[in-house]
């Protein structure tokens, strides 16, 4: 308890790119503990933070389709109006999303696990 949602710890040469990071209420997005050469960019998170900040990060609600207290019942795909749609980076080109759907589907890669 008290940990941040996504953070490197005593790491070197890590890329944190194209993520959607949503902390618990009152929680923090990330922290930094003795890291070097961290590339953090093209992430979206609803709470401003100052530990890492990429030039292409977006501070906004990611607009998931259906958030539920029980994550197994929610739909964490992105709504059509999400700022994470078509706004990810091609720098680390994963060919498929978490369900095996080809990326990108249209004008650009989506941030997060699902390609819309």
Secondary structure per residue as TSV (DSSP state, phi and psi in degrees):
chain	resnum	aa	ss	phi	psi
A	1	X	-	360.0	143.2
A	2	X	-	93.8	-5.1
A	3	X	-	-78.9	155.2
A	4	X	-	-78.8	165.9
A	5	X	S	-74.8	-40.5
A	6	X	S	-144.6	116.5
A	7	X	-	-154.3	142.6
A	8	X	-	-81.5	150.4
A	9	X	B	-137.6	113.5
A	10	X	S	52.9	50.5
A	11	X	-	-116.9	160.7
A	12	X	E	-138.3	137.8
A	13	X	E	60.1	60.3
A	14	X	E	-115.4	140.1
A	15	X	E	-112.3	121.1
A	16	X	E	-119.0	100.7
A	17	X	E	-138.9	138.7
A	18	X	S	66.9	31.9
A	19	X	-	-99.4	156.7
A	20	X	E	-112.2	121.0
A	21	X	E	-123.1	114.5
A	22	X	-	-121.1	106.3
A	23	X	-	-76.1	159.5
A	24	X	-	-63.9	160.5
A	25	X	T	-53.4	126.7
A	26	X	T	80.8	-3.1
A	27	X	-	-85.7	172.1
A	28	X	-	-106.9	153.5
A	29	X	S	-72.7	-49.0
A	30	X	-	-153.4	173.7
A	31	X	-	-143.9	178.5
A	32	X	-	-139.9	115.5
A	33	X	B	-126.0	96.7
A	34	X	S	55.2	51.8
A	35	X	-	-105.2	153.6
A	36	X	E	-136.0	147.7
A	37	X	E	55.1	53.3
A	38	X	E	-95.3	124.9
A	39	X	E	-103.1	114.3
A	40	X	E	-123.7	114.1
A	41	X	E	-164.5	163.5
A	42	X	S	58.0	32.4
A	43	X	-	-101.2	156.6
A	44	X	E	-126.9	134.7
A	45	X	E	-150.9	146.0
A	46	X	S	-81.1	-9.3
A	47	X	S	-122.1	123.7
A	48	X	-	-59.4	145.0
A	49	X	-	-149.3	162.3
A	50	X	S	-121.9	-0.6
A	51	X	S	-66.5	-57.0
A	52	X	S	-125.0	141.2
A	53	X	-	-146.8	114.6
A	54	X	-	-87.2	150.8
A	55	X	T	-60.5	-25.3
A	56	X	T	-110.8	13.6
A	57	X	-	-67.3	154.5
A	58	X	E	-124.6	127.5
A	59	X	E	-101.0	100.9
A	60	X	S	-168.3	162.0
A	61	X	-	-63.9	130.1
A	62	X	-	-71.4	-13.4
A	63	X	-	61.1	64.0
A	64	X	E	-69.3	155.4
A	65	X	E	-66.8	-46.1
A	66	X	E	-151.4	100.1
A	67	X	-	-84.5	131.6
A	68	X	-	-129.5	148.1
A	69	X	S	-57.4	-35.4
A	70	X	S	-92.5	107.3
A	71	X	T	-60.8	-20.6
A	72	X	T	-72.9	-14.0
A	73	X	T	-104.6	-8.1
A	74	X	-	-84.7	164.9
A	75	X	E	-117.0	104.3
A	76	X	E	-97.0	21.7
A	77	X	E	-75.0	163.6
A	78	X	E	-88.7	139.7
A	79	X	-	-68.5	156.9
A	80	X	T	-58.5	-29.7
A	81	X	T	-89.3	7.2
A	82	X	-	-66.9	138.1
A	83	X	T	-72.1	-9.6
A	84	X	T	-81.9	-16.3
A	85	X	T	-71.9	130.2
A	86	X	T	58.4	22.8
A	87	X	-	-121.3	11.2
A	88	X	-	-82.2	173.3
A	89	X	-	-93.2	149.9
A	90	X	S	-95.6	5.4
A	91	X	S	-62.3	-33.2
A	92	X	S	-122.4	86.0
A	93	X	-	-79.4	85.9
A	94	X	-	-68.5	132.8
A	95	X	S	-76.9	-25.3
A	96	X	B	-136.6	155.6
A	97	X	-	-86.7	-171.5
A	98	X	T	-62.9	-23.2
A	99	X	T	-99.2	2.5
A	100	X	S	90.8	3.7
A	101	X	-	-72.4	135.8
A	102	X	B	-61.3	142.9
A	103	X	S	-118.6	146.8
A	104	X	-	-77.8	157.4
A	105	X	-	-86.8	-35.2
A	106	X	S	-137.0	-128.7
A	107	X	S	-62.1	-25.1
A	108	X	S	-167.1	172.3
A	109	X	-	-75.4	144.5
A	110	X	-	-87.4	148.1
A	111	X	S	-79.2	148.7
A	112	X	S	97.4	-172.6
A	113	X	S	-77.2	-27.6
A	114	X	-	-108.7	135.9
A	115	X	-	-93.2	129.4
A	116	X	-	-79.5	360.0
